[in-house]
Amino acid sequence: MNIKKTYGSKELEKEYGRLTFGQALWSHRKCEEMSQKQFAIFLGISSQSLCDIEKGRKIPSPERAAKIAKQIGQPEKIWIEFALQDSLRQGNLNYVVSVA
């Protein structure tokens, strides 16, 4: 029997705890073995902006999140969810985002 498990942000959070856009982006960059400077150039943003995103000081808009997801070849939905969820947390709003 072959069971296919679908992973989204909810499933990742259940297994690994709360994950932010910045943490996910940092993890992706590290897996690609790229420096912050190299990755920032690849994304077309400044190194400082990338650092701010990875550290959670800046949260990308849904549009920016979708663009970053496309650039790194990842599903837009998950990255948009991360960005929206981070925005809600930052505003101390206890809601859960689910992008259909």
C-alpha positions in Angstrom: 0.0 0.0 0.0 1.3 3.4 -1.0 0.1 6.3 1.2 0.9 9.8 0.0 1.1 12.4 2.8 0.6 16.0 1.9 2.6 18.6 3.7 1.6 22.2 4.3 2.4 24.7 7.0 0.0 23.0 9.5 1.6 19.6 9.1 5.1 21.1 9.4 4.1 23.0 12.6 2.6 19.9 14.1 5.9 18.0 13.6 8.5 20.7 14.2 6.7 23.5 16.1 6.0 27.0 15.0 7.8 27.9 11.8 8.1 31.4 10.6 8.7 32.7 7.1 12.2 33.8 8.1 13.1 30.5 9.6 11.9 28.6 6.5 13.8 31.0 4.2 17.0 30.6 6.4 16.6 26.8 6.3 16.2 26.8 2.5 19.2 29.1 2.0 21.3 26.8 4.2 20.2 23.7 2.3 21.3 25.4 -0.9 24.6 26.1 0.8 24.5 29.8 -0.1 25.7 32.8 1.9 23.3 35.5 2.8 25.0 37.8 0.2 24.7 35.2 -2.6 21.1 34.4 -1.7 20.1 38.1 -1.5 21.6 38.6 -5.0 19.7 35.6 -6.3 16.4 37.0 -4.8 17.2 40.5 -6.0 17.1 42.1 -2.6 19.7 43.6 -0.3 21.6 41.5 2.2 20.2 43.7 5.0 16.6 43.0 3.8 17.3 39.2 3.7 18.8 39.4 7.2 15.8 41.3 8.5 13.4 38.7 7.0 15.4 35.7 8.3 15.5 37.3 11.8 11.8 38.1 11.7 12.3 41.9 11.8 10.5 42.2 8.5 7.6 40.2 7.2 7.1 40.1 3.5 3.8 40.9 1.9 1.8 38.1 0.4 2.9 39.3 -3.0 6.6 39.3 -2.0 6.2 35.9 -0.4 4.7 34.5 -3.6 7.6 36.0 -5.7 10.2 34.6 -3.4 8.5 31.2 -3.5 8.6 31.2 -7.3 12.2 32.3 -7.3 13.2 29.4 -5.1 11.0 26.9 -6.9 8.7 26.2 -3.9 4.9 26.1 -3.6 3.6 29.7 -3.3 0.7 28.7 -1.0 2.9 27.6 1.9 5.1 30.7 1.8 2.1 33.0 1.6 0.7 31.2 4.6 3.9 31.7 6.5 4.0 35.4 5.7 0.3 36.0 6.6 0.6 33.9 9.8 3.7 35.9 10.9 1.7 39.2 10.3 -1.1 37.9 12.5 1.3 36.9 15.3 3.0 40.2 15.1 -0.3 41.9 15.7 -1.1 39.6 18.6 -4.1 38.3 16.6 -4.9 34.7 17.5 -6.1 33.4 14.1 -4.9 30.6 11.9 -4.4 31.2 8.2 -5.3 28.7 5.6 -4.8 29.6 2.0 -7.0 27.6 -0.3 
